[in-house]
Amino acid sequence: MPELPEVETVRRVLEHRLSDATINRVDVRCAGLRNPFQRGFASMLKGSRFEGFGRRGKYLLLQMSRTQTWIVHLGMTGMFTVVDRQVAGRPASQRLYEGRHDHVVVKLEDGRCLIYQDPRKFGSMEIVPTSELHHHAAVGRLGPEPIDPTFDDQVLASQLAGRRCSIKAALMNQRIVAGIGNIYAAESLFLARISPRRMASSLVGIHGGPGKRCTRLAAALADVLGRAIAAGGSTLRDFLSPDGISGSFPQSFRVYDREGLVCRRRHCAGIIQRYVQDGRSTFVCPKCQR
């Protein structure tokens, strides 16, 4: 599933390609994705102009004219593609309709198309008044952004205080920290030298301030996510940017998907182990992560 860096990559490409573009027509080719499309979905977008491109956690927030926001969650296999006027010598609209997973096709006034594909239909889309975003059932309840300039060990400590769950589970809880999934939780915990099984509240001092591990983790989150965004995210199976480019961050993996290999930390000869934690694969160096 695309995590914060992958969604941020999509956001940046869409901003570059679609700023001020106006929608001429929207063709919805199925009843819904994870949930049914809201009534009048296509007509609400028709005639709108893209005015802003935001993100909260794993959600794209496409700000449209008419003071509306198009909220998109890519699910596991959702993907946007921006197609120019002509593709392989044929009109873009003709070529796009050949795809059996092309569920939403947005035709722009300048002749281009924005297509949303989702083979497994685990994504979601809805349009809400921009003024009501902070009340949205999902977006309005997200935790702080770990790449926000205001995010630091104090913020992280306040989110972890009293949490009697593993630190990995806490990181993947979108109401505690927004945008982190299995890959970046594993990589950040490795960089911070913290065991994924450690209780989240143990990173908080007795007076509610950050302990040493909390300070290391806050810095690790910013570092790992920043490098992943710069690399265009991680492409394992389904993710490509709207320009069709795969992310290169997997080349930098230090622990994720490295079961049985020697730890890459200098002066550590540990062997990366994999175990199932909360139904997900967890990768850890038992020697240097405590």
C-alpha positions in Angstrom: 0.0 0.0 0.0 1.4 3.4 -0.9 2.6 5.2 2.2 3.4 8.9 2.8 6.4 9.1 0.5 4.5 7.5 -2.4 1.4 9.7 -1.9 3.6 12.8 -1.7 5.3 11.7 -4.9 1.9 11.5 -6.6 0.9 14.8 -5.2 4.0 16.6 -6.6 3.6 15.1 -10.0 -0.1 16.0 -10.2 0.7 19.5 -9.0 3.3 19.9 -11.8 1.1 18.4 -14.5 -2.4 19.6 -13.6 -2.2 23.1 -11.9 -5.0 25.3 -13.2 -6.3 22.5 -15.5 -10.1 22.5 -16.0 -12.2 19.3 -16.1 -14.4 19.0 -19.2 -16.0 15.6 -18.4 -15.7 12.7 -15.9 -16.5 9.1 -16.9 -17.1 6.8 -14.0 -17.0 3.2 -15.2 -17.9 1.2 -12.1 -20.3 1.6 -9.2 -17.6 2.2 -6.7 -14.2 1.3 -5.2 -13.9 0.4 -1.6 -17.2 2.2 -1.1 -19.8 3.2 -3.7 -19.3 6.6 -5.4 -21.4 9.3 -3.9 -24.4 10.4 -5.9 -23.5 13.1 -8.4 -19.8 12.4 -8.1 -19.0 13.1 -11.8 -21.2 16.1 -12.1 -19.6 17.7 -9.0 -16.2 17.5 -10.7 -17.4 18.6 -14.2 -16.3 22.2 -14.9 -14.1 22.4 -11.9 -10.5 23.6 -12.0 -7.6 22.2 -10.0 -6.5 25.0 -7.6 -4.4 23.2 -5.1 -2.7 19.8 -4.3 -2.5 18.8 -0.7 -1.9 15.6 1.3 -2.7 14.4 4.8 -1.1 11.1 5.7 -1.9 8.7 2.9 -4.8 10.9 1.5 -4.5 13.1 -1.5 -6.4 16.4 -1.1 -7.1 17.9 -4.5 -8.5 21.3 -4.0 -11.0 22.2 -6.7 -12.8 25.4 -7.6 -16.3 25.8 -6.1 -14.6 25.4 -2.6 -14.6 21.6 -2.9 -11.9 19.1 -2.1 -11.5 15.8 -3.9 -10.3 13.3 -1.3 -8.5 10.3 -2.8 -7.0 7.2 -1.0 -5.0 5.0 -3.3 -5.7 1.8 -1.3 -3.3 -1.0 -2.3 -3.3 -0.7 -6.1 -4.7 2.7 -7.0 -2.8 4.7 -9.5 -3.2 8.0 -11.4 -1.8 8.5 -14.9 -1.7 11.8 -16.8 -2.0 11.1 -20.5 -1.2 13.7 -23.2 -3.4 14.5 -26.2 -2.0 11.7 -28.4 -0.7 8.3 -27.3 0.9 6.0 -29.8 -0.8 8.0 -32.7 -4.3 7.6 -31.3 -6.4 10.0 -29.2 -5.7 9.6 -25.5 -9.4 9.0 -24.8 -9.6 6.1 -27.2 -6.5 4.3 -25.8 -7.5 4.8 -22.2 -10.8 3.1 -22.6 -9.1 -0.1 -23.5 -8.0 -0.7 -19.8 -10.4 -2.9 -17.9 -9.2 -1.3 -14.6 -9.6 2.3 -15.8 -12.4 3.1 -13.3 -12.4 6.9 -13.5 -11.4 8.9 -16.6 -11.2 12.7 -16.3 -11.1 14.5 -19.6 -9.5 18.0 -19.4 -10.3 21.0 -21.5 -6.8 21.0 -23.1 -7.3 17.5 -24.5 -5.4 15.5 -21.9 -6.8 12.8 -19.6 -6.3 11.9 -16.0 -7.0 8.3 -15.4 -7.5 6.4 -12.2 -6.8 2.7 -12.3 -7.3 0.3 -9.4 -7.3 -3.5 -10.1 -8.3 -4.4 -6.6 -10.7 -1.5 -6.0 -9.4 -0.9 -2.4 -9.0 2.9 -3.0 -11.6 5.5 -2.2 -12.8 8.8 -3.6 -15.2 11.5 -2.4 -15.8 15.2 -2.7 -16.5 17.3 0.3 -16.8 21.0 1.0 -13.3 22.3 1.8 -14.5 24.0 4.9 -15.6 20.6 6.4 -12.3 18.8 5.9 -11.4 19.1 9.6 -14.6 17.2 10.4 -14.1 14.4 8.0 -14.4 11.0 9.5 -10.9 9.9 8.4 -8.9 13.0 7.4 -10.0 15.0 10.4 -8.8 12.4 12.8 -5.3 11.9 11.5 -2.3 12.4 13.8 0.6 14.9 13.2 2.6 14.7 10.0 6.1 13.3 10.7 7.7 15.5 7.9 6.1 18.7 9.2 8.7 21.2 10.4 6.9 21.4 13.7 7.1 17.7 14.3 9.8 16.8 16.8 10.5 14.5 19.8 8.2 16.6 22.0 5.3 16.1 19.6 6.0 12.4 19.3 6.3 11.9 23.0 2.9 13.5 23.5 1.4 11.1 21.0 3.0 8.0 22.6 2.3 8.8 26.2 0.2 6.1 27.8 0.1 3.9 24.7 0.3 0.3 25.9 1.0 -1.2 22.5 4.2 -1.9 20.6 6.0 1.0 19.1 5.6 -0.4 15.6 1.8 -0.6 16.1 1.8 2.9 17.4 3.7 4.2 14.4 1.2 2.5 12.0 -1.8 3.9 13.9 -2.8 6.8 11.6 -4.4 8.7 14.6 -1.0 8.7 16.4 1.3 9.6 13.4 -0.1 10.1 9.9 1.2 8.4 6.8 3.5 5.6 8.1 3.0 2.0 7.1 5.0 -1.2 7.3 8.0 -0.2 5.2 8.8 3.1 6.8 8.0 1.9 10.3 10.6 -0.8 9.9 13.2 1.4 8.4 12.7 4.2 11.0 12.9 1.8 13.9 16.1 0.3 12.5 17.7 3.7 12.1 16.7 4.6 15.7 18.0 1.3 17.0 14.6 0.5 18.6 13.0 -3.0 18.7 9.5 -3.0 17.0 8.2 -4.9 20.1 9.2 -2.3 22.6 6.2 -0.7 24.3 5.4 2.7 22.9 5.0 4.4 26.2 8.5 3.3 27.2 9.9 6.0 24.9 8.3 8.7 27.1 10.0 10.0 30.3 8.3 10.0 33.7 7.3 13.6 33.3 5.9 13.2 29.8 8.9 14.4 27.9 10.8 12.4 25.3 13.3 9.8 26.3 16.5 9.2 24.3 14.8 6.6 22.1 12.0 9.0 21.4 14.4 11.7 20.3 16.2 9.2 18.0 13.0 8.0 16.5 11.6 11.5 15.7 14.9 12.2 13.9 14.8 8.9 12.1 11.3 9.4 10.9 12.2 12.7 9.3 15.4 11.3 7.8 13.9 8.1 6.3 10.8 9.8 5.0 12.8 12.7 3.5 15.1 10.3 1.7 12.2 8.2 0.5 10.4 11.3 -1.0 13.6 12.4 -2.7 13.9 8.9 -4.2 10.3 8.9 -5.5 9.1 6.4 -2.9 9.3 2.6 -2.9 8.1 0.5 -5.7 7.5 -3.1 -4.7 4.6 -4.3 -6.8 1.9 -1.8 -7.7 3.1 1.7 -7.2 4.2 4.0 -10.0 4.1 7.8 -10.1 1.6 9.4 -12.5 4.5 9.8 -14.9 5.0 6.0 -14.9 8.3 6.3 -12.9 9.1 3.7 -10.2 10.5 4.8 -6.9 14.1 3.9 -6.1 14.1 3.9 -2.3 14.1 0.0 -2.0 17.7 0.2 -3.1 18.3 2.0 0.3 16.5 -0.5 2.5 18.5 -1.3 5.6 16.2 -3.9 7.1 12.9 -4.2 5.3 12.6 -7.5 3.2 16.2 -8.5 4.1 15.5 -11.6 6.2 18.5 -13.8 6.6 21.0 -11.1 5.4 23.7 -9.5 7.5 22.8 -6.2 9.2 24.1 -3.2 7.3 24.9 -1.1 10.4 28.6 -0.6 10.7 30.3 -2.9 13.3 27.1 -5.0 13.7 27.2 -8.6 12.5 23.6 -9.4 13.4 21.3 -11.3 11.0 18.0 -9.7 10.0 15.1 -11.7 11.3 11.4 -11.7 10.1 8.4 -12.4 12.3 4.7 -11.7 12.1 3.5 -8.8 14.3 -0.1 -7.8 14.3 -0.6 -9.7 11.1 2.2 -8.0 9.2 5.8 -9.0 8.5 8.3 -7.3 10.8 12.0 -7.1 10.0 14.5 -6.5 12.7 18.2 -6.8 13.6 18.0 -8.5 17.1 21.5 -7.4 17.9 21.4 -3.7 17.4 17.6 -2.9 17.9 16.6 -2.9 21.6 
